[in-house]
Amino acid sequence: MDMMEFLDEFRAEAGEHLRALDAQLLQLERDPADSAPIREMFLSAHTIKGGAAMMELEGVRGLAHAMEDVLGTLRDGRQPFDRETADLLFRTLDLLRELVERSLPGEEPADGAVQEMMAALRGRIGKDAAAPPAGAPEADQRPPLSGRVLLVDDSATVRMMNKIHLADAGFEVETLGDGTEALTRALEGSYDLIVTSIEVRGLRGLELAAALRSSTSRSGVPIILMSSDDNSEHRRRASDLGVGAYIRKGSFGQLRLAEAARELLAR
């Protein structure tokens, strides 16, 4: 999967999140006292921001970040939800859709229209919303984990992007493009986690997982499988092998990878 394929995945998945944001915002308009849509909207905006950052889509990232900040003040009760805020959020969603469709990796910083919308969003936060009230949820401040990860994928682009996310989470990452070589390396070395694509040269991902599970010395090492599709038979076999996580590839899949690794190694 090359960068343009990742971009197509990002556009499709971001589109789903934007449609969800639209529905949640409509629901919030009907019942402003219901805080559930705000929490879901915050998570969707945060996810789009993370995917855009990975793809180096500065306009999308900046606008999603500004929207996330406004939703954070609503979620934490630092400002009320009113008609002006609703209109601004709907206009932000329209601009985000346009940006997602036309953005390219490594694009120039946000243009004038995006900068203007970001400024309007920041203006809605206001001075009175600068500090959350006592007891409000805080941002994720968990310390990075450490550990050695063996990452296996036959795409150099996928290996690079996954390695960046795992390294940012605090892991020491080694990469390989062949499952057979990965089995040899895993049996000879000491790894805290194996991450492998199902579609890989040599031993395929499920075969590599099965070989590790049958090994006396490496039977307990956590394994994450990544796949370009959502094959139910692959999921069943992965579950039978005790695989810790099965993740669909794509821009948002790379974000889920670091979190899944964190959860597995924190057990």
Backbone bond lengths (Angstrom), bond angles and torsions (degrees), N, CA, C in turn:
res aa  C-N    CA-C-N  psi(-1)  N-CA   C-N-CA  omega(-1)  CA-C   N-CA-C  phi
1 M - - - 1.466 - - 1.525 109.05 -
2 D 1.374 117.60 116.68 1.456 120.43 -178.76 1.529 110.16 -92.17
3 M 1.333 115.84 -177.25 1.458 120.52 -173.62 1.524 112.04 -61.43
4 M 1.340 118.15 -38.26 1.456 119.58 -179.35 1.525 111.07 -69.69
5 E 1.319 117.63 -32.79 1.467 119.50 174.85 1.523 110.26 -66.81
6 F 1.331 117.02 -39.36 1.466 120.19 174.95 1.523 110.01 -61.40
7 L 1.338 116.59 -39.50 1.451 119.76 -179.87 1.526 110.77 -64.17
8 D 1.337 116.80 -41.30 1.465 120.05 177.22 1.528 110.68 -61.76
9 E 1.345 116.54 -42.17 1.468 120.68 177.17 1.526 109.92 -61.73
10 F 1.318 116.32 -43.91 1.459 120.03 -179.75 1.525 110.55 -60.85
11 R 1.320 116.75 -45.96 1.458 119.86 -178.47 1.522 111.17 -61.19
12 A 1.332 116.78 -42.50 1.464 119.74 -179.75 1.526 111.38 -65.26
13 E 1.322 116.77 -46.27 1.464 120.10 -176.75 1.525 111.28 -72.73
14 A 1.336 116.97 -38.05 1.462 119.39 176.02 1.520 110.31 -63.39
15 G 1.333 116.78 -36.35 1.458 120.12 177.28 1.515 111.88 -60.42
16 E 1.328 116.91 -40.13 1.466 120.64 177.60 1.526 110.28 -63.28
17 H 1.322 116.82 -43.16 1.466 120.27 179.33 1.529 110.99 -65.36
18 L 1.330 117.65 -37.54 1.457 120.19 179.61 1.522 111.35 -67.99
19 R 1.336 116.95 -37.69 1.466 119.49 176.00 1.525 110.30 -64.95
20 A 1.332 116.08 -39.65 1.466 119.52 177.39 1.525 110.74 -64.29
21 L 1.329 116.80 -40.94 1.467 120.76 177.87 1.531 111.11 -59.98
22 D 1.327 116.51 -41.83 1.467 120.71 177.79 1.536 110.82 -58.95
23 A 1.334 115.54 -48.37 1.469 120.20 -177.99 1.530 111.16 -64.26
24 Q 1.327 115.80 -40.47 1.470 119.62 -178.86 1.520 111.26 -69.11
25 L 1.332 116.81 -36.08 1.458 120.26 179.04 1.529 110.48 -68.06
26 L 1.330 117.30 -38.62 1.459 121.09 175.67 1.532 110.85 -62.97
27 Q 1.329 115.10 -41.74 1.459 119.24 178.27 1.526 111.05 -63.08
28 L 1.341 115.68 -40.34 1.462 119.79 179.61 1.528 110.99 -65.53
29 E 1.339 116.80 -36.39 1.460 120.01 176.53 1.525 111.27 -61.25
30 R 1.334 116.51 -40.24 1.455 120.17 -179.43 1.517 112.12 -69.54
31 D 1.351 116.71 -34.28 1.463 120.23 -177.89 1.530 109.41 -139.90
32 P 1.335 118.09 82.15 1.475 121.37 -177.61 1.522 113.59 -61.13
33 A 1.343 117.85 -18.89 1.460 120.27 -179.24 1.528 112.60 -79.00
34 D 1.344 117.18 -12.68 1.466 121.61 -179.35 1.529 108.89 -86.39
35 S 1.327 116.72 112.83 1.471 120.42 -176.46 1.528 113.35 -85.11
36 A 1.334 117.76 -11.06 1.471 120.07 -176.85 1.533 112.33 -58.12
37 P 1.344 120.03 -45.33 1.471 118.93 179.31 1.523 112.94 -60.09
38 I 1.328 117.43 -33.66 1.467 119.80 -179.38 1.521 110.16 -64.08
39 R 1.318 116.82 -43.94 1.478 119.51 179.09 1.518 111.25 -61.87
40 E 1.331 117.05 -42.43 1.466 120.32 179.56 1.525 110.91 -66.76
41 M 1.325 116.59 -39.78 1.455 120.00 178.83 1.525 111.35 -63.91
42 F 1.329 116.46 -41.31 1.460 120.70 178.57 1.527 110.42 -58.84
43 L 1.336 116.86 -45.27 1.463 120.52 -179.40 1.525 111.44 -64.98
44 S 1.334 117.40 -38.75 1.465 120.17 178.44 1.524 111.47 -65.51
45 A 1.330 116.30 -44.07 1.469 119.54 178.77 1.527 110.53 -63.52
46 H 1.332 116.46 -40.56 1.460 120.85 178.92 1.530 110.80 -62.89
47 T 1.329 116.81 -40.32 1.467 120.89 -179.55 1.522 111.37 -67.09
48 I 1.334 116.59 -42.90 1.474 119.87 177.18 1.523 110.09 -62.03
49 K 1.323 116.82 -42.46 1.466 120.94 178.92 1.527 110.55 -58.65
50 G 1.320 116.97 -45.80 1.459 120.02 -178.74 1.515 112.82 -64.89
51 G 1.341 116.65 -42.55 1.461 119.80 178.17 1.518 111.48 -64.67
52 A 1.328 117.16 -40.07 1.462 120.73 179.32 1.521 111.55 -66.38
53 A 1.330 116.78 -37.63 1.463 119.87 177.93 1.521 110.49 -62.69
54 M 1.335 116.31 -41.95 1.461 120.08 179.33 1.527 111.31 -63.80
55 M 1.346 116.48 -36.93 1.454 120.93 -178.83 1.528 112.47 -85.41
56 E 1.344 117.45 -0.47 1.463 123.02 -178.51 1.526 111.71 60.65
57 L 1.332 116.28 40.76 1.455 122.47 175.83 1.524 107.41 -98.10
58 E 1.323 116.81 87.79 1.457 121.23 -169.54 1.520 113.28 -64.72
59 G 1.319 117.51 -39.17 1.451 119.47 179.72 1.517 111.74 -63.87
60 V 1.328 117.00 -47.33 1.469 121.64 179.36 1.522 109.79 -63.68
61 R 1.327 116.30 -45.02 1.462 119.61 -178.44 1.530 111.59 -60.66
62 G 1.342 116.09 -47.81 1.454 119.64 -177.40 1.518 112.60 -64.30
63 L 1.332 116.43 -41.69 1.461 119.96 -178.58 1.530 111.08 -69.95
64 A 1.336 116.78 -41.90 1.467 119.86 177.75 1.525 110.79 -64.05
65 H 1.341 116.55 -35.98 1.462 120.81 178.51 1.530 110.62 -65.13
66 A 1.337 116.63 -44.80 1.461 120.20 179.22 1.525 110.99 -63.48
67 M 1.327 116.58 -38.75 1.468 120.63 177.49 1.527 110.31 -65.77
68 E 1.316 116.08 -41.44 1.463 121.25 177.85 1.531 110.61 -59.34
69 D 1.331 117.46 -39.87 1.465 120.79 -179.95 1.527 111.12 -63.44
70 V 1.346 116.81 -43.04 1.464 119.85 178.07 1.522 110.42 -63.43
71 L 1.328 116.40 -45.32 1.462 119.90 179.73 1.527 111.42 -63.34
72 G 1.343 115.91 -31.55 1.465 119.40 177.31 1.516 111.77 -63.88
73 T 1.343 116.68 -38.89 1.474 118.90 178.61 1.523 111.16 -68.87
74 L 1.334 116.69 -34.53 1.467 120.12 176.55 1.525 110.49 -69.04
75 R 1.324 115.90 -43.52 1.463 120.82 -179.29 1.522 111.51 -61.63
76 D 1.324 116.59 -40.56 1.461 121.07 -176.42 1.528 112.96 -85.48
77 G 1.331 117.41 1.32 1.452 120.39 178.84 1.512 114.03 74.60
78 R 1.338 117.05 21.61 1.464 119.92 -178.62 1.513 113.35 -85.13
79 Q 1.325 117.08 -11.25 1.448 120.62 172.36 1.524 108.01 -157.54
80 P 1.341 118.05 153.76 1.466 120.64 -178.47 1.523 111.44 -81.61
81 F 1.317 115.47 159.07 1.463 121.53 174.66 1.531 107.90 -88.63
82 D 1.328 116.74 118.19 1.463 120.41 -178.95 1.531 110.09 -128.00
83 R 1.337 115.47 177.43 1.459 120.89 -176.57 1.517 111.95 -61.33
84 E 1.327 118.34 -40.46 1.461 120.77 -179.51 1.525 111.20 -63.39
85 T 1.335 116.51 -40.99 1.463 119.86 178.09 1.522 110.72 -66.16
86 A 1.327 117.46 -41.39 1.467 121.11 178.67 1.523 110.95 -60.43
87 D 1.331 117.15 -46.90 1.470 120.51 179.59 1.526 111.19 -61.03
88 L 1.321 116.66 -41.10 1.458 120.74 179.72 1.526 111.04 -64.47
89 L 1.323 117.28 -40.98 1.466 120.70 179.79 1.527 111.08 -67.40
90 F 1.343 117.76 -39.35 1.467 120.16 176.81 1.533 110.32 -62.89
91 R 1.318 118.07 -41.98 1.470 121.17 178.66 1.535 110.72 -66.20
92 T 1.326 116.10 -35.06 1.467 119.93 177.01 1.518 110.71 -64.17
93 L 1.328 116.97 -42.25 1.465 120.48 178.45 1.522 111.25 -62.05
94 D 1.331 117.24 -41.52 1.468 120.24 178.24 1.527 110.93 -60.86
95 L 1.321 116.96 -43.01 1.461 120.52 -179.68 1.525 111.01 -69.68
96 L 1.321 117.38 -37.90 1.463 120.34 177.68 1.530 110.90 -61.83
97 R 1.337 117.48 -41.55 1.471 119.90 178.07 1.518 110.58 -59.11
98 E 1.322 115.87 -45.49 1.466 120.26 179.15 1.523 111.16 -61.20
99 L 1.320 116.84 -43.89 1.463 120.88 -178.95 1.517 111.77 -64.93
100 V 1.334 116.55 -43.75 1.460 120.57 -178.51 1.517 110.60 -60.20
101 E 1.334 117.04 -38.90 1.461 120.80 -177.30 1.525 112.84 -71.79
102 R 1.325 117.92 -30.53 1.472 118.68 -173.84 1.523 114.39 -110.57
103 S 1.325 117.91 -2.36 1.466 120.22 -176.80 1.521 111.83 -74.31
104 L 1.330 114.13 150.52 1.464 121.85 175.12 1.520 108.54 -128.99
105 P 1.350 117.71 147.11 1.474 120.18 -179.76 1.519 112.01 -56.42
106 G 1.349 115.06 139.61 1.441 120.19 177.38 1.514 113.92 72.03
107 E 1.362 116.68 22.67 1.454 120.13 -177.99 1.523 111.37 -66.73
108 E 1.327 116.34 170.90 1.457 122.04 176.19 1.529 110.13 -66.80
109 P 1.337 118.35 159.67 1.470 120.96 177.96 1.527 111.72 -54.87
110 A 1.332 115.54 164.42 1.457 122.51 -175.75 1.531 111.99 -49.80
111 D 1.348 116.96 138.27 1.464 120.92 -178.44 1.527 110.67 -81.08
112 G 1.342 115.70 -174.93 1.452 120.36 -173.61 1.520 113.88 -60.76
113 A 1.343 117.09 -43.34 1.462 120.22 -179.10 1.521 111.09 -63.22
114 V 1.323 115.70 -39.71 1.462 119.93 179.65 1.526 110.68 -69.01
115 Q 1.318 116.07 -42.97 1.469 120.23 178.13 1.530 110.81 -60.41
116 E 1.333 116.40 -40.76 1.467 120.53 179.78 1.531 110.73 -64.36
117 M 1.340 116.62 -42.03 1.460 119.82 179.52 1.522 111.26 -67.58
118 M 1.328 116.28 -39.52 1.463 119.70 177.79 1.521 110.70 -62.11
119 A 1.327 116.93 -39.94 1.460 120.50 178.87 1.534 110.78 -65.30
120 A 1.338 115.97 -38.64 1.461 119.41 178.28 1.523 110.97 -65.04
121 L 1.321 116.82 -39.70 1.461 120.33 178.20 1.526 110.84 -64.87
122 R 1.328 116.17 -43.65 1.463 118.96 178.47 1.533 110.75 -63.09
123 G 1.320 115.50 -34.33 1.451 119.44 178.88 1.518 112.92 -64.78
124 R 1.327 116.70 -28.16 1.453 119.78 179.06 1.518 111.64 -72.58
125 I 1.335 117.15 -24.24 1.465 119.11 -179.49 1.514 109.67 -67.87
126 G 1.330 118.21 -49.29 1.454 122.76 174.81 1.512 113.39 72.49
127 K 1.308 114.36 164.67 1.459 120.19 -177.95 1.517 112.31 -66.40
128 D 1.340 116.74 -33.64 1.460 119.73 -176.45 1.513 112.23 -69.68
129 A 1.335 117.41 -17.07 1.462 120.31 -178.26 1.511 112.22 -101.99
130 A 1.316 117.90 11.79 1.468 120.61 -173.92 1.518 112.62 -67.25
131 A 1.317 119.00 -33.55 1.467 121.12 -177.30 1.519 109.85 -118.10
132 P 1.351 119.15 130.61 1.454 121.35 178.78 1.517 110.67 -70.37
133 P 1.341 116.68 151.69 1.453 119.39 177.58 1.512 111.29 -69.44
134 A 1.347 115.92 162.46 1.467 120.42 178.28 1.515 109.74 -58.00
135 G 1.323 115.88 134.50 1.457 120.64 178.58 1.509 114.43 88.95
136 A 1.341 118.27 -4.42 1.458 120.48 178.93 1.519 110.05 -70.11
137 P 1.366 118.03 149.17 1.457 120.90 179.91 1.518 111.03 -60.47
138 E 1.294 117.60 138.54 1.458 122.20 178.12 1.509 110.41 -99.54
139 A 1.323 115.03 162.24 1.462 119.65 176.16 1.520 109.80 -65.21
140 D 1.325 114.22 159.01 1.460 119.25 -179.79 1.524 109.72 -62.69
141 Q 1.326 116.15 113.19 1.460 120.66 -179.02 1.528 111.00 -117.03
142 R 1.323 115.75 24.19 1.454 118.66 179.50 1.519 110.36 -65.34
143 P 1.324 117.15 141.20 1.458 119.24 178.32 1.521 110.46 -70.84
144 P 1.322 118.13 152.38 1.459 120.00 177.66 1.519 110.83 -64.62
145 L 1.320 115.49 147.97 1.453 120.20 175.97 1.525 108.94 -88.12
146 S 1.312 115.52 166.95 1.461 120.70 175.42 1.518 108.09 -126.48
147 G 1.315 115.72 158.75 1.452 120.75 179.23 1.515 109.72 155.12
148 R 1.326 115.32 160.40 1.466 121.24 179.67 1.521 109.29 -96.84
149 V 1.326 115.87 128.28 1.462 122.03 -179.27 1.519 109.58 -119.35
150 L 1.327 115.86 132.59 1.458 121.35 171.78 1.520 107.20 -102.10
151 L 1.324 116.49 117.96 1.462 123.82 -174.24 1.531 108.84 -110.48
152 V 1.340 116.50 124.55 1.465 121.41 -173.66 1.526 110.06 -123.63
153 D 1.337 116.47 119.68 1.464 121.56 174.39 1.519 107.21 -161.06
154 D 1.337 116.82 143.50 1.464 118.03 -177.29 1.527 112.49 -85.27
155 S 1.324 118.09 -1.14 1.465 121.49 175.54 1.522 109.70 -99.18
156 A 1.323 116.00 121.73 1.468 119.89 179.28 1.527 110.93 -63.06
157 T 1.346 117.18 -34.81 1.467 120.34 179.13 1.515 111.19 -64.83
158 V 1.338 116.25 -46.31 1.470 120.19 179.55 1.523 110.46 -63.58
159 R 1.332 116.60 -42.31 1.473 118.95 178.60 1.522 110.89 -59.53
160 M 1.330 115.94 -43.28 1.462 119.94 -178.72 1.535 110.82 -62.90
161 M 1.331 116.90 -47.04 1.459 119.99 -175.43 1.528 111.44 -68.81
162 N 1.333 116.62 -40.94 1.465 119.55 177.60 1.529 111.21 -66.25
163 K 1.316 116.25 -38.69 1.460 119.62 179.56 1.528 110.58 -63.05
164 I 1.328 117.25 -40.28 1.458 120.62 179.07 1.528 110.60 -60.04
165 H 1.320 116.98 -46.06 1.460 120.12 -177.87 1.523 111.73 -66.39
166 L 1.317 117.30 -41.40 1.459 119.65 -179.94 1.523 111.08 -70.41
167 A 1.327 116.75 -39.32 1.464 119.64 178.47 1.527 110.64 -65.01
168 D 1.331 116.94 -38.88 1.460 120.15 177.70 1.524 111.59 -63.22
169 A 1.339 116.85 -28.69 1.461 120.91 178.51 1.528 111.91 -80.57
170 G 1.332 116.86 -6.16 1.454 120.18 175.53 1.513 115.66 109.70
171 F 1.335 117.76 4.80 1.454 120.56 -176.27 1.529 112.12 -90.71
172 E 1.321 114.88 150.34 1.470 122.17 170.19 1.521 106.89 -90.34
173 V 1.329 118.11 119.61 1.459 121.77 -169.31 1.523 111.60 -117.91
174 E 1.333 115.51 130.00 1.455 121.98 169.98 1.525 107.89 -113.00
175 T 1.318 117.77 143.18 1.464 120.64 -175.92 1.525 110.94 -122.91
176 L 1.330 114.15 147.73 1.462 122.37 175.70 1.522 108.74 -142.12
177 G 1.332 116.42 158.06 1.453 120.80 179.46 1.508 114.22 -110.72
178 D 1.332 118.14 6.41 1.461 121.59 -174.58 1.525 109.93 -136.95
179 G 1.329 117.11 129.29 1.456 121.53 -177.59 1.512 114.02 -68.11
180 T 1.322 117.07 -34.97 1.459 119.87 179.40 1.519 110.98 -66.92
181 E 1.333 115.78 -43.80 1.462 120.05 176.30 1.525 110.33 -64.22
182 A 1.338 116.30 -35.82 1.465 120.44 -179.88 1.528 111.06 -64.03
183 L 1.318 118.00 -38.05 1.462 120.32 179.11 1.524 110.00 -63.41
184 T 1.324 116.85 -44.94 1.458 120.36 178.13 1.522 111.13 -59.58
185 R 1.324 116.23 -45.89 1.460 120.91 -179.34 1.531 110.75 -64.30
186 A 1.333 116.38 -40.65 1.460 120.08 -178.33 1.523 111.61 -66.81
187 L 1.323 117.37 -36.49 1.464 121.12 -179.62 1.523 111.45 -74.42
188 E 1.320 115.90 -29.61 1.468 119.51 -178.62 1.524 112.21 -86.16
189 G 1.320 117.42 -30.87 1.455 121.27 -174.23 1.513 112.40 -101.72
190 S 1.314 114.66 -171.16 1.458 121.57 -179.98 1.518 108.14 -127.07
191 Y 1.331 116.37 104.90 1.452 122.29 -177.74 1.526 110.02 -119.09
192 D 1.329 114.79 144.80 1.458 119.88 178.84 1.516 112.01 -89.04
193 L 1.345 116.89 -16.97 1.460 121.05 -177.26 1.523 109.43 -158.34
194 I 1.335 115.51 140.80 1.463 121.92 173.39 1.521 107.96 -114.46
195 V 1.325 116.24 126.57 1.461 121.74 174.99 1.517 107.20 -117.82
196 T 1.336 117.08 120.40 1.458 119.22 -177.24 1.523 111.56 -138.30
197 S 1.310 114.80 141.90 1.458 120.40 171.46 1.519 109.09 -74.63
198 I 1.326 117.11 148.49 1.460 120.63 173.06 1.520 109.52 -69.32
199 E 1.333 116.22 -39.50 1.462 121.16 -178.98 1.527 108.79 -90.94
200 V 1.339 116.59 90.73 1.455 121.06 -176.54 1.522 109.26 -142.06
201 R 1.321 116.93 152.16 1.463 120.58 179.22 1.527 110.46 -66.90
202 G 1.332 115.60 159.59 1.464 119.94 179.56 1.518 109.97 69.14
203 L 1.313 116.78 -136.21 1.458 119.87 174.50 1.521 109.25 -62.51
204 R 1.318 117.13 124.29 1.456 120.00 176.56 1.529 109.95 -71.98
205 G 1.314 115.29 166.85 1.454 119.20 -172.41 1.515 114.79 -55.31
206 L 1.329 116.75 -46.12 1.465 119.76 -179.89 1.520 111.16 -67.01
207 E 1.328 116.93 -35.15 1.466 120.16 177.50 1.521 110.68 -67.59
208 L 1.330 116.62 -39.17 1.460 120.97 177.10 1.527 110.16 -64.25
209 A 1.330 117.09 -42.38 1.463 120.89 178.45 1.525 110.81 -62.60
210 A 1.338 116.60 -42.19 1.461 120.11 179.86 1.526 111.24 -64.76
211 A 1.339 116.44 -40.36 1.464 120.03 179.57 1.524 111.01 -64.96
212 L 1.316 117.18 -39.17 1.462 120.40 178.64 1.528 110.95 -67.53
213 R 1.323 116.81 -38.93 1.460 119.99 -179.72 1.532 111.96 -67.73
214 S 1.335 116.78 -27.01 1.465 119.90 179.23 1.523 112.57 -86.74
215 S 1.332 116.78 -6.56 1.460 121.06 179.63 1.521 110.27 -83.02
216 T 1.310 116.04 134.10 1.468 120.02 -179.82 1.520 111.39 -63.94
217 S 1.321 117.30 -40.08 1.462 120.53 -174.07 1.524 114.18 -84.90
218 R 1.320 118.41 -21.26 1.461 120.74 -174.45 1.529 112.93 -123.17
219 S 1.309 117.80 16.52 1.463 120.59 -174.65 1.527 113.04 -66.29
220 G 1.320 116.63 -24.80 1.464 119.30 -175.45 1.513 115.00 -98.95
221 V 1.333 118.53 0.78 1.464 119.86 -177.73 1.530 109.64 -66.44
222 P 1.334 119.06 132.88 1.471 121.16 178.04 1.531 110.51 -64.35
223 I 1.328 115.31 144.17 1.466 121.64 -178.47 1.523 109.11 -130.46
224 I 1.331 115.30 135.62 1.458 121.69 170.94 1.521 107.69 -116.49
225 L 1.329 116.41 128.68 1.459 121.44 175.88 1.529 109.37 -104.68
226 M 1.344 116.31 138.62 1.453 121.52 176.04 1.525 108.90 -122.63
227 S 1.349 115.07 139.99 1.463 119.15 -175.72 1.515 110.37 -139.10
228 S 1.329 116.47 151.59 1.459 120.89 178.08 1.523 112.01 -82.29
229 D 1.341 117.73 -7.61 1.462 120.23 175.42 1.524 109.18 -135.07
230 D 1.312 115.99 178.99 1.462 121.23 -177.77 1.526 108.75 -114.27
231 N 1.339 115.34 62.55 1.453 122.22 -175.65 1.529 110.62 -73.78
232 S 1.335 117.21 119.95 1.466 121.13 -176.50 1.523 112.20 -64.80
233 E 1.328 117.62 -34.27 1.459 120.61 179.17 1.526 110.26 -68.67
234 H 1.317 116.68 -40.25 1.464 119.72 176.14 1.522 111.07 -62.31
235 R 1.326 116.62 -41.32 1.470 120.00 178.14 1.525 111.22 -62.53
236 R 1.336 115.81 -41.37 1.472 119.22 179.83 1.517 110.86 -63.20
237 R 1.335 116.43 -45.68 1.465 119.92 -179.85 1.528 111.21 -65.09
238 A 1.322 115.81 -38.70 1.465 119.60 177.70 1.523 110.33 -61.61
239 S 1.334 116.47 -42.19 1.469 120.49 178.44 1.522 110.86 -63.58
240 D 1.326 117.08 -42.31 1.469 121.36 179.28 1.529 111.44 -61.65
241 L 1.335 116.45 -31.64 1.462 121.02 -179.69 1.530 112.58 -85.16
242 G 1.310 116.58 -1.92 1.460 119.45 -179.84 1.521 113.26 74.59
243 V 1.341 116.97 28.83 1.464 120.79 177.58 1.528 108.67 -66.17
244 G 1.330 116.16 136.04 1.459 120.14 -174.12 1.510 114.57 -72.29
245 A 1.344 118.23 -31.98 1.464 121.14 -179.11 1.523 108.61 -156.49
246 Y 1.321 115.51 144.43 1.461 123.21 176.49 1.527 106.06 -122.85
247 I 1.335 116.79 114.95 1.463 121.36 -170.29 1.520 110.10 -121.21
248 R 1.313 115.19 133.16 1.466 121.00 174.87 1.522 109.40 -74.90
249 K 1.321 116.50 131.27 1.454 120.39 178.63 1.519 110.90 -65.95
250 G 1.310 116.31 161.52 1.448 122.28 -179.38 1.512 109.60 135.30
251 S 1.315 116.12 175.44 1.460 119.74 -174.50 1.515 111.93 -60.34
252 F 1.334 118.23 -42.88 1.455 120.05 -179.41 1.524 110.89 -78.72
253 G 1.328 116.35 -23.67 1.458 119.43 175.81 1.520 111.42 -62.48
254 Q 1.337 116.58 -35.82 1.453 119.21 179.53 1.528 110.37 -65.44
255 L 1.336 116.52 -33.55 1.459 119.47 177.72 1.522 110.84 -68.73
256 R 1.323 116.68 -40.09 1.474 120.53 -179.81 1.522 111.32 -67.98
257 L 1.324 116.98 -26.84 1.462 120.43 -177.85 1.517 111.58 -59.34
258 A 1.324 118.09 -49.62 1.461 121.10 -177.94 1.522 111.41 -62.19
259 E 1.330 116.91 -38.48 1.460 120.26 179.80 1.535 110.25 -68.63
260 A 1.337 116.96 -40.93 1.461 119.69 178.50 1.532 110.92 -64.14
261 A 1.330 116.26 -40.11 1.468 119.70 177.45 1.518 110.65 -62.47
262 R 1.318 115.76 -43.00 1.468 120.09 178.83 1.529 110.86 -59.39
263 E 1.340 116.02 -45.92 1.466 120.12 -177.74 1.531 111.42 -64.32
264 L 1.331 116.47 -42.31 1.469 119.58 -178.25 1.525 112.12 -65.43
265 L 1.326 116.67 -40.61 1.459 119.67 -176.27 1.526 113.18 -84.34
266 A 1.342 115.71 -9.74 1.462 118.94 176.63 1.531 111.75 -87.28
267 R 1.320 117.26 -8.32 1.469 120.72 -177.20 1.525 110.86 -73.15
